[in-house]
């Protein structure tokens, strides 16, 4: 048998096998025509190589003829269905079309079986993608009702009759919502590791006690160490140092209004040198009263006690123990928001008293009370609520300073202040209030001259990461004096502190403070530079151990010599 006769016989055998399927509308897995099929003469019918997804023309078949074929097609659809697809028994598979074996719908009229279409399916040419599923349309056992046949004929064909590129077959998602999985148990949910992003305290920080609508935060620090300058002046002697510092913070836990109280005392004892023991106390109370919508009343009160420096120009020559300065403060401010504009009217009262102090002879320091004075400030501030994170403002002040002793009445002064600032609140990332301006006081005695200068006030806290916190402090004060020919001193203090959490239990903190004091009317300047470093180990939220070192360098200016004070302390902090 020649090669041509062999090819003709093989083609006839292929047609005999695939012809009934083409007439009945069964699927044929498509491949590209092989070379031998392309080489057939024109007189020999070529078989149709239908790509995957192509269907044969619809034609009627006897009832039940395609039951086995559809069963096998459904089984294949389960194997070829996408991962996660839901295929139920007896349900229509999306890429197989509707179940034509289902009973007729009510109202469907009986129809004669349509003529069987025996024409071969048109060959679809073009690029054939890798088949993903075999499409099939099963035939009904009996005649198709007209309504259902019209619906089937109106359905778009998977492939157009015209030649062209073969589109990819994409399975349709199963009908109906996919049931949700079981809920995630609370224990397996991810908890953010950045407490700063949530505005919360670190886990190792104190928890406090709750009672009476307040959160109580008590603490106690005990320190022991050594200093190289007990007297805190030029030529001072070294010696041991013991300290105790109780602390109490109270925060309200109310839905409306607010009250915060902070009390901190300290006492440093130098065994064998009791005359140089240093007391200290700071107490601040702040209250917010919500009066009405967009209106509030802010109240503030405080008290501070600190010992003056032995090298200060205010301490008389030959003094053994400097005087103590006590300051009471009170403030009340009314704030009203009107749209983007807000305004505050505030009144401040500050009373300073100087007591104690002894000379080398043991006699008290005379004239320390001559500096006792009261200062009244009336301020008006207005700003723009540009955004919740930034609120610029301007403020104007009128001041009045009155000395208690009539002998110093010539130092009574009237003054003013102007400044512009910015309130920042970007959550834990950046928060604070910083302002710059100008202040001036004019004493009643014109011979003393005026006390004036630029000012910088405020606090700014920046947290670039959850483990790092940078704090900048600035304060400018117009301080009284009894030095001849001077109306007072302008003191500027600027500090920078960096706190780094090395681990969850170890914190390292370092800071530096620069204080510059200039006396008006006389050639007198004082500069103090202080550095501090602290390493804290948090054994648990209630017990902390720390190592602290401080170095302070004072340069009082001629004719007094410079001196420094260095201290190293080991401490225990108990808190709740």
Buried (B, 14 or more C-beta within 10 A) or exposed (E): EEEEEEBBEEBEEBBEEBBEBBBBBBBBEBEEBEEEBEEBEEEBEBBBBBBBBBBBBBBBBEBEBBEEBBEEBBEBBEEBBEEEBEBEEEEBBBBBBBBBBEEBEEEBEEBEBEEEBEEBBBBBBEEBBEBBBBBBBBBBBBBBBEBBBEEBEEEEEBBEEEEEEBEEBEBEEBEEEEEEEEEEEEEEEEEEEEBBEEEEEBEBEBEBEEEEEBBBBBBBBBBEBBBBBBBBBBEBEEBBBBBEBBBBBBBBEEEEEBBBBBBBBBBBBBEEBEEBBBBBBBBBBBBBBEEEEEEBBBBBBBBBBBBBBBBBBBBBEEBBBBBBBBBBBBBBBBBBBEEEEBBBBBEBBBBBBBBBBBBEEEEEBEBBBBBBBBBBBEBEBBBBBEEEEBBBBBBBBEBBBBBBBEEBEBBBBEBBBEBEBBBBBBEBBBBBBBBBBEBBBBBEBEEBBBBBBEBBBBBBBBBEEBBEBBBBBBBBBBBBBBBEEBBBBBBBBBBBBBBBBEEEEEBEBBBBBEBBBBBBBBEBBBBBBBBBBBBBBBEEBBEBEBBBBBBBBBBBBEEBEEBBBBBBBEBBBEBE
